[in-house]
Amino acid sequence: MKHQVFNQEGILIEEVDVSPTFVNVTGFMMPIFNSPEYMNLALNSNLLIASRLESLMLRLENLPMITKLDIEVLKMTWDAMNLQLLTSENIESWNEIASQCNMPFRFGADGSLLINLTVE
């Protein structure tokens, strides 16, 4: 498998060989979506976008393998949220959760989603 890291413009900046890892979508969703910070973000963003984001995360939970296209759609939806409401503490905490759960993305300093994907 190859691990690919993309910058905010979607340009591949790094690719290395790695062993497959288990992505724990549920372990990521539960603390994030139940946090007061996410609730504030969702309620102060377009509710249709927030609903689509949550549906996309549930879909990822049921996929046998997450593809770059899946994450690109998630990124496009996440980045349409009202991200200026996030603090650096929110982002740091959520990045820690994303890392612990082996999620194929991280959050940038502005709250946007940064694709960090392993592909075959």
Rosetta constraint file for C-alpha pairs under 8 A:
AtomPair CA 1 CA 17 HARMONIC 5.62 0.50
AtomPair CA 1 CA 18 HARMONIC 5.56 0.50
AtomPair CA 1 CA 19 HARMONIC 6.27 0.50
AtomPair CA 1 CA 20 HARMONIC 6.72 0.50
AtomPair CA 1 CA 118 HARMONIC 6.64 0.50
AtomPair CA 1 CA 119 HARMONIC 5.62 0.50
AtomPair CA 1 CA 120 HARMONIC 4.29 0.50
AtomPair CA 2 CA 15 HARMONIC 6.22 0.50
AtomPair CA 2 CA 16 HARMONIC 5.39 0.50
AtomPair CA 2 CA 17 HARMONIC 4.48 0.50
AtomPair CA 2 CA 18 HARMONIC 5.83 0.50
AtomPair CA 2 CA 118 HARMONIC 5.40 0.50
AtomPair CA 2 CA 119 HARMONIC 5.18 0.50
AtomPair CA 2 CA 120 HARMONIC 5.80 0.50
AtomPair CA 3 CA 14 HARMONIC 7.81 0.50
AtomPair CA 3 CA 15 HARMONIC 5.34 0.50
AtomPair CA 3 CA 16 HARMONIC 5.18 0.50
AtomPair CA 3 CA 17 HARMONIC 6.05 0.50
AtomPair CA 3 CA 18 HARMONIC 6.18 0.50
AtomPair CA 3 CA 116 HARMONIC 7.54 0.50
AtomPair CA 3 CA 117 HARMONIC 5.69 0.50
AtomPair CA 3 CA 118 HARMONIC 3.86 0.50
AtomPair CA 3 CA 119 HARMONIC 6.13 0.50
AtomPair CA 4 CA 12 HARMONIC 6.80 0.50
AtomPair CA 4 CA 13 HARMONIC 7.60 0.50
AtomPair CA 4 CA 14 HARMONIC 5.65 0.50
AtomPair CA 4 CA 15 HARMONIC 4.51 0.50
AtomPair CA 4 CA 16 HARMONIC 6.85 0.50
AtomPair CA 4 CA 116 HARMONIC 6.02 0.50
AtomPair CA 4 CA 117 HARMONIC 5.02 0.50
AtomPair CA 4 CA 118 HARMONIC 5.64 0.50
AtomPair CA 4 CA 119 HARMONIC 7.23 0.50
AtomPair CA 5 CA 12 HARMONIC 5.95 0.50
AtomPair CA 5 CA 13 HARMONIC 5.78 0.50
AtomPair CA 5 CA 14 HARMONIC 5.17 0.50
AtomPair CA 5 CA 15 HARMONIC 6.57 0.50
AtomPair CA 5 CA 115 HARMONIC 6.25 0.50
AtomPair CA 5 CA 116 HARMONIC 4.52 0.50
AtomPair CA 5 CA 117 HARMONIC 6.12 0.50
AtomPair CA 6 CA 10 HARMONIC 5.28 0.50
AtomPair CA 6 CA 11 HARMONIC 5.22 0.50
AtomPair CA 6 CA 12 HARMONIC 4.42 0.50
AtomPair CA 6 CA 13 HARMONIC 5.44 0.50
AtomPair CA 6 CA 14 HARMONIC 7.16 0.50
AtomPair CA 6 CA 114 HARMONIC 6.86 0.50
AtomPair CA 6 CA 115 HARMONIC 5.54 0.50
AtomPair CA 6 CA 116 HARMONIC 6.32 0.50
AtomPair CA 7 CA 11 HARMONIC 5.54 0.50
AtomPair CA 7 CA 12 HARMONIC 6.66 0.50
AtomPair CA 7 CA 13 HARMONIC 6.55 0.50
AtomPair CA 7 CA 114 HARMONIC 6.56 0.50
AtomPair CA 7 CA 115 HARMONIC 7.34 0.50
AtomPair CA 8 CA 113 HARMONIC 7.89 0.50
AtomPair CA 8 CA 114 HARMONIC 6.04 0.50
AtomPair CA 8 CA 115 HARMONIC 7.97 0.50
AtomPair CA 10 CA 115 HARMONIC 7.73 0.50
AtomPair CA 18 CA 118 HARMONIC 7.77 0.50
AtomPair CA 20 CA 118 HARMONIC 7.69 0.50
AtomPair CA 21 CA 102 HARMONIC 7.06 0.50
AtomPair CA 22 CA 101 HARMONIC 7.95 0.50
AtomPair CA 22 CA 102 HARMONIC 6.68 0.50
AtomPair CA 23 CA 101 HARMONIC 5.91 0.50
AtomPair CA 23 CA 102 HARMONIC 4.96 0.50
AtomPair CA 23 CA 103 HARMONIC 5.65 0.50
AtomPair CA 23 CA 104 HARMONIC 7.79 0.50
AtomPair CA 24 CA 28 HARMONIC 6.41 0.50
AtomPair CA 24 CA 61 HARMONIC 7.87 0.50
AtomPair CA 24 CA 101 HARMONIC 4.81 0.50
AtomPair CA 24 CA 102 HARMONIC 6.48 0.50
AtomPair CA 24 CA 103 HARMONIC 6.98 0.50
AtomPair CA 25 CA 29 HARMONIC 6.06 0.50
AtomPair CA 25 CA 57 HARMONIC 7.41 0.50
AtomPair CA 25 CA 60 HARMONIC 7.08 0.50
AtomPair CA 25 CA 61 HARMONIC 5.34 0.50
AtomPair CA 25 CA 101 HARMONIC 6.91 0.50
AtomPair CA 25 CA 103 HARMONIC 7.06 0.50
AtomPair CA 26 CA 30 HARMONIC 6.03 0.50
AtomPair CA 26 CA 61 HARMONIC 6.67 0.50
AtomPair CA 27 CA 31 HARMONIC 7.23 0.50
AtomPair CA 27 CA 101 HARMONIC 6.22 0.50
AtomPair CA 28 CA 32 HARMONIC 6.39 0.50
AtomPair CA 28 CA 97 HARMONIC 6.14 0.50
AtomPair CA 28 CA 98 HARMONIC 6.17 0.50
AtomPair CA 28 CA 101 HARMONIC 5.98 0.50
AtomPair CA 28 CA 103 HARMONIC 7.68 0.50
AtomPair CA 29 CA 33 HARMONIC 5.55 0.50
AtomPair CA 29 CA 34 HARMONIC 7.90 0.50
AtomPair CA 29 CA 57 HARMONIC 7.46 0.50
AtomPair CA 30 CA 34 HARMONIC 5.89 0.50
AtomPair CA 31 CA 35 HARMONIC 5.99 0.50
AtomPair CA 32 CA 38 HARMONIC 6.36 0.50
AtomPair CA 32 CA 94 HARMONIC 7.02 0.50
AtomPair CA 33 CA 38 HARMONIC 5.73 0.50
AtomPair CA 33 CA 39 HARMONIC 6.96 0.50
AtomPair CA 34 CA 38 HARMONIC 7.03 0.50
AtomPair CA 34 CA 39 HARMONIC 7.09 0.50
AtomPair CA 35 CA 39 HARMONIC 6.34 0.50
AtomPair CA 36 CA 40 HARMONIC 6.10 0.50
AtomPair CA 37 CA 41 HARMONIC 6.19 0.50
AtomPair CA 37 CA 86 HARMONIC 7.46 0.50
AtomPair CA 37 CA 90 HARMONIC 7.24 0.50
AtomPair CA 38 CA 42 HARMONIC 5.98 0.50
AtomPair CA 39 CA 43 HARMONIC 6.03 0.50
AtomPair CA 40 CA 44 HARMONIC 6.06 0.50
AtomPair CA 41 CA 45 HARMONIC 6.10 0.50
AtomPair CA 41 CA 81 HARMONIC 7.37 0.50
AtomPair CA 41 CA 82 HARMONIC 6.41 0.50
AtomPair CA 41 CA 83 HARMONIC 7.26 0.50
AtomPair CA 41 CA 85 HARMONIC 6.43 0.50
AtomPair CA 41 CA 86 HARMONIC 7.48 0.50
AtomPair CA 42 CA 46 HARMONIC 7.39 0.50
AtomPair CA 42 CA 47 HARMONIC 6.54 0.50
AtomPair CA 42 CA 50 HARMONIC 5.48 0.50
AtomPair CA 42 CA 81 HARMONIC 7.47 0.50
AtomPair CA 42 CA 82 HARMONIC 7.99 0.50
AtomPair CA 43 CA 47 HARMONIC 6.62 0.50
AtomPair CA 44 CA 82 HARMONIC 6.70 0.50
AtomPair CA 45 CA 49 HARMONIC 7.43 0.50
AtomPair CA 45 CA 50 HARMONIC 6.96 0.50
AtomPair CA 45 CA 81 HARMONIC 5.40 0.50
AtomPair CA 45 CA 82 HARMONIC 5.05 0.50
AtomPair CA 46 CA 50 HARMONIC 6.43 0.50
AtomPair CA 46 CA 81 HARMONIC 6.95 0.50
AtomPair CA 46 CA 82 HARMONIC 7.97 0.50
AtomPair CA 47 CA 51 HARMONIC 6.04 0.50
AtomPair CA 48 CA 52 HARMONIC 6.17 0.50
AtomPair CA 49 CA 53 HARMONIC 6.08 0.50
AtomPair CA 49 CA 77 HARMONIC 6.45 0.50
AtomPair CA 49 CA 78 HARMONIC 7.93 0.50
AtomPair CA 49 CA 80 HARMONIC 7.19 0.50
AtomPair CA 49 CA 81 HARMONIC 6.93 0.50
AtomPair CA 50 CA 54 HARMONIC 6.31 0.50
AtomPair CA 50 CA 78 HARMONIC 7.99 0.50
AtomPair CA 50 CA 81 HARMONIC 7.14 0.50
AtomPair CA 51 CA 55 HARMONIC 6.21 0.50
AtomPair CA 52 CA 56 HARMONIC 6.03 0.50
AtomPair CA 52 CA 77 HARMONIC 7.35 0.50
AtomPair CA 53 CA 57 HARMONIC 6.30 0.50
AtomPair CA 53 CA 74 HARMONIC 6.72 0.50
AtomPair CA 53 CA 77 HARMONIC 6.00 0.50
AtomPair CA 53 CA 78 HARMONIC 6.44 0.50
AtomPair CA 54 CA 58 HARMONIC 6.34 0.50
AtomPair CA 55 CA 59 HARMONIC 6.21 0.50
AtomPair CA 56 CA 60 HARMONIC 6.25 0.50
AtomPair CA 56 CA 74 HARMONIC 6.58 0.50
AtomPair CA 57 CA 61 HARMONIC 6.35 0.50
AtomPair CA 57 CA 74 HARMONIC 7.74 0.50
AtomPair CA 58 CA 62 HARMONIC 6.82 0.50
AtomPair CA 59 CA 63 HARMONIC 6.59 0.50
AtomPair CA 60 CA 66 HARMONIC 6.63 0.50
AtomPair CA 60 CA 70 HARMONIC 7.62 0.50
AtomPair CA 66 CA 70 HARMONIC 6.25 0.50
AtomPair CA 66 CA 71 HARMONIC 7.39 0.50
AtomPair CA 67 CA 71 HARMONIC 6.58 0.50
AtomPair CA 67 CA 119 HARMONIC 7.19 0.50
AtomPair CA 68 CA 72 HARMONIC 6.06 0.50
AtomPair CA 68 CA 117 HARMONIC 6.85 0.50
AtomPair CA 68 CA 119 HARMONIC 7.78 0.50
AtomPair CA 69 CA 73 HARMONIC 6.23 0.50
AtomPair CA 70 CA 74 HARMONIC 6.33 0.50
AtomPair CA 71 CA 75 HARMONIC 5.94 0.50
AtomPair CA 71 CA 104 HARMONIC 7.53 0.50
AtomPair CA 71 CA 105 HARMONIC 7.82 0.50
AtomPair CA 71 CA 115 HARMONIC 6.95 0.50
AtomPair CA 72 CA 76 HARMONIC 6.14 0.50
AtomPair CA 72 CA 115 HARMONIC 7.58 0.50
AtomPair CA 73 CA 77 HARMONIC 6.28 0.50
AtomPair CA 74 CA 78 HARMONIC 5.99 0.50
AtomPair CA 75 CA 79 HARMONIC 5.84 0.50
AtomPair CA 75 CA 112 HARMONIC 7.59 0.50
AtomPair CA 75 CA 113 HARMONIC 5.42 0.50
AtomPair CA 75 CA 114 HARMONIC 7.54 0.50
AtomPair CA 75 CA 115 HARMONIC 7.70 0.50
AtomPair CA 76 CA 80 HARMONIC 6.47 0.50
AtomPair CA 77 CA 81 HARMONIC 7.12 0.50
AtomPair CA 78 CA 112 HARMONIC 7.11 0.50
AtomPair CA 78 CA 113 HARMONIC 6.84 0.50
AtomPair CA 79 CA 83 HARMONIC 7.17 0.50
AtomPair CA 79 CA 111 HARMONIC 7.88 0.50
AtomPair CA 79 CA 112 HARMONIC 5.34 0.50
AtomPair CA 79 CA 113 HARMONIC 6.62 0.50
AtomPair CA 83 CA 110 HARMONIC 7.10 0.50
AtomPair CA 83 CA 111 HARMONIC 5.68 0.50
AtomPair CA 83 CA 112 HARMONIC 7.16 0.50
AtomPair CA 84 CA 110 HARMONIC 7.18 0.50
AtomPair CA 84 CA 111 HARMONIC 7.49 0.50
AtomPair CA 86 CA 90 HARMONIC 6.01 0.50
AtomPair CA 86 CA 91 HARMONIC 6.94 0.50
AtomPair CA 86 CA 110 HARMONIC 7.97 0.50
AtomPair CA 86 CA 111 HARMONIC 6.58 0.50
AtomPair CA 87 CA 91 HARMONIC 6.42 0.50
AtomPair CA 88 CA 92 HARMONIC 6.02 0.50
AtomPair CA 88 CA 109 HARMONIC 6.91 0.50
AtomPair CA 89 CA 93 HARMONIC 6.04 0.50
AtomPair CA 90 CA 94 HARMONIC 6.05 0.50
AtomPair CA 91 CA 95 HARMONIC 5.97 0.50
AtomPair CA 91 CA 107 HARMONIC 6.21 0.50
AtomPair CA 91 CA 108 HARMONIC 7.54 0.50
AtomPair CA 91 CA 109 HARMONIC 7.09 0.50
AtomPair CA 91 CA 111 HARMONIC 6.26 0.50
AtomPair CA 92 CA 96 HARMONIC 6.32 0.50
AtomPair CA 93 CA 97 HARMONIC 6.48 0.50
AtomPair CA 94 CA 98 HARMONIC 6.05 0.50
AtomPair CA 94 CA 107 HARMONIC 7.48 0.50
AtomPair CA 95 CA 99 HARMONIC 6.03 0.50
AtomPair CA 95 CA 106 HARMONIC 5.62 0.50
AtomPair CA 95 CA 107 HARMONIC 6.04 0.50
AtomPair CA 96 CA 100 HARMONIC 6.17 0.50
AtomPair CA 97 CA 101 HARMONIC 6.14 0.50
AtomPair CA 98 CA 102 HARMONIC 6.07 0.50
AtomPair CA 98 CA 103 HARMONIC 5.06 0.50
AtomPair CA 98 CA 104 HARMONIC 7.98 0.50
AtomPair CA 98 CA 105 HARMONIC 7.19 0.50
AtomPair CA 98 CA 106 HARMONIC 6.46 0.50
AtomPair CA 99 CA 103 HARMONIC 6.23 0.50
AtomPair CA 99 CA 106 HARMONIC 7.62 0.50
AtomPair CA 104 CA 115 HARMONIC 6.24 0.50
AtomPair CA 104 CA 116 HARMONIC 4.79 0.50
AtomPair CA 104 CA 117 HARMONIC 4.67 0.50
AtomPair CA 104 CA 118 HARMONIC 7.12 0.50
AtomPair CA 105 CA 113 HARMONIC 6.42 0.50
AtomPair CA 105 CA 114 HARMONIC 5.32 0.50
AtomPair CA 105 CA 115 HARMONIC 4.41 0.50
AtomPair CA 105 CA 116 HARMONIC 4.50 0.50
AtomPair CA 105 CA 117 HARMONIC 6.75 0.50
AtomPair CA 106 CA 113 HARMONIC 5.88 0.50
AtomPair CA 106 CA 114 HARMONIC 5.13 0.50
AtomPair CA 106 CA 115 HARMONIC 6.64 0.50
AtomPair CA 106 CA 116 HARMONIC 6.76 0.50
AtomPair CA 107 CA 111 HARMONIC 5.31 0.50
AtomPair CA 107 CA 112 HARMONIC 5.52 0.50
AtomPair CA 107 CA 113 HARMONIC 4.73 0.50
AtomPair CA 107 CA 114 HARMONIC 5.67 0.50
AtomPair CA 108 CA 112 HARMONIC 5.21 0.50
AtomPair CA 108 CA 113 HARMONIC 6.15 0.50
AtomPair CA 108 CA 114 HARMONIC 6.13 0.50
